[in-house]
Amino acid sequence: LVPSAPPSTVTGHSKSSTSIFVQWEQVPASNQNGVIWSYTVTYRALPSGSSQTMNVTASANHTTLSGLNEYTNYSITVFASTS
């Protein structure tokens, strides 16, 4: 089964003009529906950039997105995956 809720409290903070530190809390235990194995972070430049993905191991609850465009807003989503 897939998680029935997303990771909670996803936040992003600028580390530099071309990188964003993204952090999140785990999926609530009652919604995990199994063991969380990994997280997938998708991001794209707004308004019409192509989506990119980064996989993060379940032991981590953060990542840094780098190589981004300066002075650009990004849409960032975090998904949890079970086995």
All heavy atoms as an XYZ file, in Angstrom:
621
protein
N       0.829     -1.189      0.000
C       0.000      0.000      0.000
C       0.869      1.246      0.000
O       1.960      1.260      0.549
C      -0.887      0.028      1.243
C      -1.957     -1.043      1.364
C      -2.602     -0.967      2.737
C      -2.969     -0.925      0.284
N       0.346      2.286     -0.590
C       1.053      3.561     -0.597
C       0.632      4.370      0.625
O      -0.433      4.129      1.190
C       0.757      4.358     -1.885
C       1.250      3.611     -3.099
C      -0.718      4.673     -2.015
N       1.450      5.328      1.053
C       1.057      6.173      2.176
C      -0.245      6.906      1.854
O      -0.477      7.315      0.717
C       2.228      7.149      2.315
C       3.388      6.429      1.707
C       2.805      5.627      0.583
N      -1.098      7.072      2.857
C      -2.371      7.747      2.648
C      -2.313      9.226      3.022
O      -3.341      9.897      3.052
C      -3.479      7.040      3.432
O      -3.143      6.960      4.796
N      -1.126      9.725      3.300
C      -0.918     11.145      3.577
C       0.499     11.506      3.135
O       1.371     10.636      3.060
C      -1.104     11.434      5.058
N       0.740     12.764      2.845
C       2.083     13.187      2.423
C       2.978     13.459      3.627
O       2.500     13.545      4.762
C       1.792     14.488      1.674
C       0.605     15.056      2.392
C      -0.224     13.858      2.766
N       4.287     13.625      3.367
C       5.155     14.118      4.433
C       4.613     15.476      4.893
O       4.075     16.243      4.095
C       6.516     14.273      3.753
C       6.457     13.326      2.598
C       5.033     13.352      2.142
N       4.737     15.766      6.174
C       4.168     17.010      6.692
C       5.223     18.094      6.828
O       6.424     17.826      6.801
C       3.495     16.754      8.037
O       4.434     16.257      8.960
N       4.758     19.299      6.932
C       5.589     20.468      7.199
C       6.776     20.570      6.240
O       7.930     20.617      6.655
C       6.086     20.466      8.663
O       5.026     20.058      9.527
C       6.555     21.838      9.088
N       6.507     20.583      4.955
C       7.568     20.763      3.957
C       7.942     22.236      3.916
O       7.082     23.104      3.767
C       7.108     20.289      2.563
C       8.189     20.556      1.525
C       6.736     18.815      2.592
N       9.234     22.528      4.098
C       9.707     23.911      4.057
C      10.920     24.017      3.150
O      11.659     23.037      2.974
C      10.086     24.439      5.462
O      11.108     23.592      6.007
C       8.885     24.452      6.383
N      11.125     25.172      2.591
C      12.292     25.435      1.757
C      12.923     26.753      2.140
O      12.212     27.718      2.452
N      14.233     26.777      2.179
C      14.973     27.989      2.532
C      16.113     28.170      1.540
O      16.835     27.218      1.234
C      15.551     27.888      3.945
C      14.524     27.635      5.000
N      13.677     28.609      5.471
C      14.187     26.507      5.649
C      12.871     28.088      6.370
N      13.158     26.809      6.500
N      16.274     29.368      1.067
C      17.352     29.671      0.136
C      18.702     29.504      0.826
O      18.925     30.034      1.913
C      17.196     31.105     -0.363
O      18.273     31.461     -1.165
N      19.595     28.716      0.203
C      20.965     28.584      0.711
C      21.893     29.536     -0.026
O      22.865     30.011      0.518
C      21.458     27.157      0.540
C      20.877     26.197      1.551
C      21.561     24.865      1.489
C      22.954     24.968      2.088
N      23.627     23.684      2.214
N      21.578     29.755     -1.314
C      22.343     30.671     -2.148
C      21.416     31.126     -3.266
O      20.246     30.746     -3.295
C      23.590     29.976     -2.723
O      23.215     29.050     -3.726
N      21.933     31.880     -4.206
C      21.086     32.351     -5.303
C      20.691     31.225     -6.253
O      19.793     31.396     -7.071
C      21.783     33.469     -6.083
O      22.978     32.976     -6.669
N      21.339     30.056     -6.127
C      21.032     28.939     -7.033
C      20.761     27.622     -6.301
O      20.821     26.550     -6.896
C      22.173     28.726     -8.042
O      23.378     28.443     -7.318
C      22.360     29.938     -8.945
N      20.473     27.680     -4.988
C      20.190     26.445     -4.259
C      19.147     26.682     -3.167
O      19.056     27.775     -2.608
C      21.454     25.841     -3.659
O      21.995     26.697     -2.681
N      18.349     25.632     -2.904
C      17.304     25.675     -1.887
C      17.441     24.450     -0.997
O      17.543     23.325     -1.489
C      15.898     25.680     -2.525
C      15.701     26.918     -3.401
C      14.807     25.614     -1.449
C      14.412     26.895     -4.200
N      17.456     24.663      0.316
C      17.457     23.590      1.294
C      16.001     23.239      1.576
O      15.215     24.103      1.971
C      18.164     24.038      2.578
C      18.153     23.013      3.667
C      19.015     21.929      3.622
C      17.280     23.123      4.739
C      19.014     20.972      4.638
C      17.275     22.186      5.762
C      18.144     21.106      5.705
N      15.611     21.974      1.342
C      14.243     21.517      1.544
C      14.230     20.522      2.700
O      15.058     19.609      2.746
C      13.693     20.842      0.264
C      12.252     20.399      0.466
C      13.806     21.774     -0.932
N      13.283     20.704      3.631
C      13.182     19.838      4.803
C      11.724     19.460      5.010
O      10.815     20.216      4.666
C      13.708     20.586      6.028
C      13.790     19.768      7.276
C      14.506     20.534      8.390
O      14.884     21.688      8.243
N      14.697     19.872      9.508
N      11.466     18.274      5.580
C      10.104     17.817      5.823
C      10.066     16.917      7.042
O      11.086     16.418      7.491
C       9.548     17.072      4.598
C      10.404     15.915      4.180
C      10.330     14.621      4.631
C      11.488     15.944      3.251
N      11.298     13.848      4.038
C      12.028     14.636      3.174
C      12.067     16.947      2.470
C      13.096     14.323      2.354
C      13.136     16.610      1.656
C      13.627     15.312      1.600
N       8.849     16.728      7.568
C       8.606     15.790      8.663
C       8.079     14.489      8.058
O       7.562     14.474      6.939
C       7.571     16.364      9.634
C       8.001     17.667     10.290
C       9.191     17.513     11.214
O       9.293     16.456     11.880
O      10.011     18.441     11.277
N       8.180     13.411      8.785
C       7.720     12.115      8.300
C       6.209     12.106      8.081
O       5.477     12.919      8.646
C       8.060     11.019      9.296
C       9.518     10.700      9.367
C       9.750      9.414     10.138
O       8.837      8.658     10.431
N      11.001      9.161     10.465
N       5.762     11.151      7.282
C       4.336     10.871      7.151
C       3.858     10.410      8.525
O       4.538      9.611      9.174
C       4.105      9.759      6.098
C       2.642      9.341      6.058
C       4.598     10.194      4.734
N       2.711     10.902      9.006
C       2.212     10.425     10.300
C       2.153      8.895     10.335
O       1.792      8.259      9.333
C       0.814     11.041     10.383
C       0.899     12.264      9.519
C       1.829     11.882      8.400
N       2.523      8.299     11.449
C       2.617      6.835     11.561
C       1.334      6.134     11.133
O       1.380      5.091     10.471
C       2.986      6.451     12.991
N       0.193      6.696     11.477
C      -1.084      6.053     11.135
C      -1.385      6.085      9.643
O      -2.267      5.377      9.169
C      -2.228      6.716     11.902
O      -2.328      8.074     11.541
N      -0.629      6.887      8.875
C      -0.838      7.004      7.432
C       0.273      6.383      6.599
O       0.237      6.439      5.378
C      -0.986      8.475      7.037
C      -2.162      9.140      7.682
O      -1.985      9.970      8.566
N      -3.359      8.783      7.278
N       1.274      5.788      7.229
C       2.411      5.258      6.473
C       2.051      4.013      5.673
O       2.610      3.796      4.605
C       3.587      4.975      7.407
C       4.204      6.252      7.934
C       5.430      6.007      8.790
O       5.912      4.879      8.926
N       5.946      7.069      9.381
N       1.168      3.179      6.169
C       0.741      1.958      5.470
C       1.909      1.060      5.076
O       1.915      0.458      4.005
C      -0.100      2.307      4.237
C      -1.367      3.033      4.604
O      -1.924      2.804      5.667
N      -1.807      3.926      3.746
N       2.886      0.972      5.923
C       4.067      0.151      5.670
C       5.315      0.912      6.077
O       5.249      1.947      6.731
N       6.452      0.419      5.647
C       7.732      1.053      5.957
C       8.077      2.041      4.854
O       8.085      1.696      3.671
C       8.846     -0.021      6.079
C      10.192      0.631      6.304
C       8.519     -1.001      7.189
N       8.355      3.291      5.230
C       8.773      4.300      4.257
C      10.208      3.982      3.836
O      11.108      3.897      4.664
C       8.692      5.725      4.849
C       7.283      6.038      5.327
C       9.192      6.753      3.839
C       6.231      6.104      4.253
N      10.413      3.775      2.527
C      11.740      3.435      1.986
C      12.479      4.630      1.427
O      13.701      4.691      1.469
C      11.608      2.382      0.889
C      11.338      1.028      1.427
C      10.119      0.434      1.568
C      12.293      0.091      1.922
N      10.253     -0.811      2.126
C      11.591     -1.053      2.345
C      13.677      0.111      2.051
C      12.222     -2.153      2.893
C      14.306     -0.999      2.589
C      13.584     -2.107      3.001
N      11.728      5.587      0.862
C      12.395      6.727      0.244
C      11.422      7.883      0.072
O      10.207      7.728      0.231
C      12.969      6.348     -1.123
O      11.916      6.027     -2.025
N      11.991      9.033     -0.245
C      11.217     10.221     -0.580
C      11.628     10.661     -1.975
O      12.788     10.522     -2.367
C      11.496     11.359      0.409
C      11.055     11.043      1.812
C      11.956     10.560      2.754
C       9.734     11.208      2.191
C      11.554     10.261      4.046
C       9.315     10.909      3.479
C      10.232     10.434      4.394
O       9.826     10.133      5.663
N      10.677     11.174     -2.713
C      10.949     11.733     -4.032
C      10.603     13.212     -3.984
O       9.484     13.578     -3.618
C      10.113     11.038     -5.119
O      10.406      9.639     -5.106
C      10.429     11.601     -6.492
N      11.571     14.043     -4.312
C      11.366     15.486     -4.351
C      11.274     15.878     -5.823
O      12.192     15.604     -6.602
C      12.529     16.230     -3.665
C      12.309     17.734     -3.706
C      12.705     15.738     -2.234
N      10.157     16.477     -6.212
C      10.022     16.986     -7.581
C      10.024     18.505     -7.513
O       9.497     19.100     -6.568
C       8.731     16.496     -8.274
O       7.605     16.990     -7.567
C       8.677     14.988     -8.326
N      10.634     19.125     -8.505
C      10.687     20.585     -8.522
C      10.732     21.075     -9.958
O      11.189     20.378    -10.857
C      11.881     21.092     -7.711
C      13.232     20.594     -8.175
C      14.062     21.401     -8.939
C      13.677     19.322     -7.835
C      15.306     20.955     -9.351
C      14.921     18.863     -8.242
C      15.734     19.685     -9.002
O      16.959     19.230     -9.424
N      10.185     22.274    -10.141
C      10.212     22.887    -11.467
C      10.152     24.395    -11.324
O       9.542     24.926    -10.395
C       9.075     22.384    -12.340
C       7.704     22.803    -11.925
C       6.638     22.290    -12.896
N       5.320     22.718    -12.503
C       4.742     23.852    -12.889
N       5.389     24.674    -13.697
N       3.538     24.170    -12.472
N      10.818     25.057    -12.246
C      10.796     26.514    -12.279
C       9.417     26.970    -12.722
O       8.819     26.382    -13.624
C      11.866     27.043    -13.229
N       8.897     28.006    -12.072
C       7.595     28.555    -12.448
C       7.776     29.686    -13.446
O       8.774     30.389    -13.395
C       6.869     29.058    -11.190
C       6.529     27.971    -10.160
C       5.906     28.620     -8.934
C       5.601     26.931    -10.747
N       6.880     29.849    -14.413
C       5.592     29.170    -14.491
C       5.590     27.906    -15.341
O       4.656     27.112    -15.255
C       4.687     30.227    -15.145
C       5.615     30.957    -16.065
C       6.948     30.977    -15.352
N       6.600     27.678    -16.169
C       6.458     26.580    -17.144
C       7.715     25.731    -17.310
O       7.934     25.159    -18.365
C       6.050     27.152    -18.499
O       7.028     28.086    -18.937
N       8.519     25.618    -16.271
C       9.723     24.803    -16.369
C       9.405     23.317    -16.371
O       8.326     22.900    -15.967
N      10.336     22.515    -16.859
C      10.129     21.069    -16.860
C      10.445     20.515    -15.466
O      11.305     21.026    -14.759
C      11.002     20.396    -17.919
O      12.362     20.649    -17.658
N       9.730     19.452    -15.080
C       9.908     18.848    -13.759
C      11.209     18.072    -13.696
O      11.602     17.410    -14.653
C       8.745     17.906    -13.450
O       7.576     18.641    -13.217
N      11.851     18.152    -12.546
C      13.042     17.372    -12.249
C      12.785     16.631    -10.950
O      11.975     17.070    -10.136
C      14.257     18.283    -12.125
C      14.549     19.043    -13.412
C      15.792     19.898    -13.273
O      16.873     19.385    -12.976
N      15.646     21.187    -13.465
N      13.457     15.507    -10.754
C      13.247     14.737     -9.536
C      14.566     14.413     -8.862
O      15.612     14.337     -9.505
C      12.513     13.407     -9.816
O      13.312     12.619    -10.701
C      11.152     13.636    -10.424
N      14.480     14.221     -7.554
C      15.622     13.788     -6.755
C      15.096     12.759     -5.761
O      14.076     12.997     -5.104
C      16.235     14.973     -6.014
C      17.342     14.583     -5.066
S      18.041     16.018     -4.221
C      18.949     16.744     -5.560
N      15.754     11.618     -5.657
C      15.372     10.586     -4.693
C      16.232     10.723     -3.447
O      17.440     10.949     -3.544
C      15.526      9.192     -5.298
C      14.513      8.949     -6.388
O      13.344      9.274     -6.232
N      14.947      8.404     -7.502
N      15.576     10.582     -2.290
C      16.248     10.737     -1.006
C      15.921      9.504     -0.165
O      14.766      9.081     -0.112
C      15.754     12.014     -0.285
C      16.455     12.191      1.046
C      15.957     13.237     -1.170
N      16.915      8.934      0.499
C      16.676      7.749      1.326
C      15.775      8.100      2.501
O      15.721      9.247      2.944
C      17.991      7.160      1.867
O      18.615      8.129      2.693
C      18.919      6.745      0.739
N      15.076      7.104      3.006
C      14.119      7.325      4.088
C      14.783      7.796      5.376
O      14.131      8.419      6.206
C      13.323      6.047      4.350
N      16.061      7.528      5.536
C      16.733      7.942      6.772
C      16.962      9.451      6.822
O      17.250      9.999      7.884
C      18.056      7.200      6.928
O      18.907      7.485      5.825
N      16.833     10.122      5.693
C      17.026     11.573      5.641
C      15.671     12.265      5.554
O      14.722     11.715      5.013
C      17.876     11.945      4.436
N      15.596     13.459      6.084
C      14.368     14.235      5.961
C      14.663     15.612      5.365
O      13.983     16.587      5.642
C      13.659     14.376      7.310
C      14.435     15.243      8.284
O      15.659     15.360      8.208
N      13.731     15.861      9.216
N      15.716     15.665      4.548
C      16.080     16.928      3.921
C      16.975     16.675      2.716
O      17.559     15.598      2.572
C      16.794     17.839      4.919
C      18.040     17.208      5.480
N      19.256     17.233      4.833
C      18.248     16.502      6.617
C      20.156     16.597      5.549
N      19.564     16.133      6.651
N      17.063     17.675      1.858
C      17.979     17.641      0.723
C      18.227     19.065      0.279
O      17.509     19.987      0.666
C      17.424     16.782     -0.438
O      18.454     16.580     -1.397
C      16.223     17.454     -1.106
N      19.243     19.261     -0.537
C      19.511     20.573     -1.123
C      19.372     20.464     -2.633
O      19.998     19.597     -3.261
C      20.928     21.067     -0.756
O      21.005     21.208      0.669
C      21.222     22.408     -1.412
N      18.522     21.308     -3.196
C      18.372     21.393     -4.645
C      19.354     22.447     -5.119
O      19.345     23.580     -4.638
C      16.939     21.807     -5.000
C      15.820     20.975     -4.389
C      14.466     21.553     -4.771
C      15.941     19.527     -4.814
N      20.219     22.075     -6.067
C      21.230     23.024     -6.525
C      21.197     23.138     -8.051
O      20.497     22.389     -8.727
C      22.616     22.596     -6.041
O      22.903     21.288     -6.465
N      21.941     24.097     -8.556
C      21.957     24.332     -9.991
C      20.678     24.993    -10.484
O      20.299     24.843    -11.643
N      20.006     25.716     -9.610
C      18.744     26.358     -9.949
C      18.992     27.701    -10.634
O      20.090     28.250    -10.581
C      17.903     26.561     -8.686
C      17.644     25.302     -7.848
C      16.867     25.663     -6.594
C      16.917     24.255     -8.660
N      17.946     28.229    -11.258
C      18.037     29.534    -11.914
C      17.933     30.649    -10.878
O      17.113     30.567     -9.964
C      16.918     29.702    -12.943
C      16.976     28.670    -14.038
O      18.039     28.223    -14.430
N      15.818     28.283    -14.522
N      18.731     31.682    -11.030
C      18.648     32.820    -10.119
C      17.340     33.570    -10.317
O      16.788     33.599    -11.423
C      19.815     33.778    -10.369
C      21.150     33.226     -9.940
C      22.258     34.247    -10.105
O      22.349     34.865    -11.192
O      23.029     34.422     -9.146
N      16.850     34.175     -9.238
C      15.665     35.034     -9.262
C      14.455     34.329     -9.875
O      13.697     34.917    -10.644
C      15.953     36.337    -10.010
C      17.221     37.007     -9.544
C      18.333     37.079    -10.363
C      17.314     37.524     -8.242
C      19.505     37.675     -9.931
C      18.490     38.113     -7.801
C      19.571     38.188     -8.645
O      20.730     38.767     -8.207
N      14.276     33.051     -9.539
C      13.191     32.252    -10.106
C      12.435     31.558     -8.982
O      13.048     31.006     -8.067
C      13.765     31.183    -11.076
O      14.523     31.848    -12.085
C      12.664     30.360    -11.715
N      11.108     31.577     -9.052
C      10.287     30.827     -8.106
C      10.211     29.376     -8.555
O      10.147     29.103     -9.761
C       8.875     31.405     -8.020
C       8.849     32.739     -7.324
O       9.591     32.973     -6.377
N       7.995     33.629     -7.796
N      10.188     28.448     -7.593
C      10.099     27.024     -7.881
C       8.913     26.401     -7.151
O       8.600     26.799     -6.034
C      11.382     26.296     -7.444
C      12.495     26.422     -8.441
C      13.283     27.560     -8.496
C      12.741     25.414     -9.370
C      14.288     27.688     -9.434
C      13.745     25.529    -10.305
C      14.510     26.671    -10.340
O      15.506     26.794    -11.279
N       8.300     25.447     -7.805
C       7.288     24.598     -7.169
C       8.005     23.333     -6.717
O       8.707     22.691     -7.513
C       6.194     24.250     -8.183
O       5.326     23.275     -7.649
N       7.837     22.963     -5.437
C       8.538     21.814     -4.865
C       7.504     20.909     -4.188
O       6.677     21.377     -3.418
C       9.598     22.254     -3.841
C      10.615     23.172     -4.510
C      10.273     21.036     -3.211
C      11.561     23.860     -3.544
N       7.572     19.611     -4.485
C       6.673     18.628     -3.892
C       7.490     17.472     -3.349
O       8.456     17.057     -3.984
C       5.674     18.099     -4.946
O       5.016     19.200     -5.555
C       4.635     17.187     -4.319
N       7.088     16.931     -2.181
C       7.773     15.789     -1.596
C       6.777     14.636     -1.466
O       5.694     14.814     -0.917
C       8.361     16.130     -0.213
C       9.076     14.922      0.386
C       9.320     17.311     -0.312
N       7.137     13.465     -2.008
C       6.333     12.262     -1.942
C       7.069     11.214     -1.122
O       8.282     11.111     -1.219
C       6.114     11.652     -3.341
C       5.389     12.551     -4.299
C       6.096     13.359     -5.175
C       4.017     12.563     -4.345
C       5.437     14.190     -6.067
C       3.338     13.377     -5.238
C       4.059     14.191     -6.103
N       6.349     10.418     -0.360
C       6.924      9.292      0.374
C       6.572      8.004     -0.343
O       5.490      7.893     -0.935
C       6.393      9.252      1.801
N       7.467      7.001     -0.301
C       7.221      5.708     -0.934
C       7.478      4.583      0.054
O       8.424      4.625      0.831
C       8.147      5.508     -2.140
O       7.918      6.491     -3.116
N       6.615      3.567     -0.010
C       6.803      2.361      0.783
C       7.329      1.261     -0.121
O       7.460      1.453     -1.340
C       5.479      1.898      1.420
O       4.537      1.678      0.377
C       4.938      2.936      2.384
N       7.592      0.093      0.450
C       8.073     -1.013     -0.359
C       6.927     -1.534     -1.216
O       7.101     -2.178     -2.194
C       8.614     -2.135      0.524
O       7.623     -2.572      1.407
